[in-house]
Amino acid sequence: MVSLLLGFVLLQFSTYFALAGTVEEEGGFARLEDLMKVFGNILSVVATLGGFASFVMVIIGGFKYITAQGDPKAIAAARQTITWAIAGLVFIILAWLILLFIEMFTGVPVTIFKIG
């Protein structure tokens, strides 16, 4: 449970540092450079929502486990919910860590979306 909470906190901090900013308009049209900001903000929101959804599903799985009352099918369903929620969180964290490893190994900033 501690590792789950730690992963959730790390995910939150990493996505807030990735916020690209706001899109400014000139003459009513957005520039191509603004696509970088939009894409960066979308990735930040998706990662945050994924971490939050995983955390909520662990809580729901725990509630199902508590209210199973010894029913083997309900206990199995609750364990499966918790397992898949943790697997989802691990997948999100692993994806970010793989990108950081590629960036560290090659020197190419793959965690920053930039055109040109």
TAJO-V851122 format. One record per helix or strand of 3 or more residues. SS is the DSSP state (helix for helix, strand for strand). FROM is the first residue (numbers start at 0). TO is the last residue. If there is no record, write none. Layout:
# TAJO-V851122
ss from to
SS FROM TO
SS FROM TO
This chain:
# TAJO-V851122
ss from to
helix 1 16
helix 33 65
helix 71 105
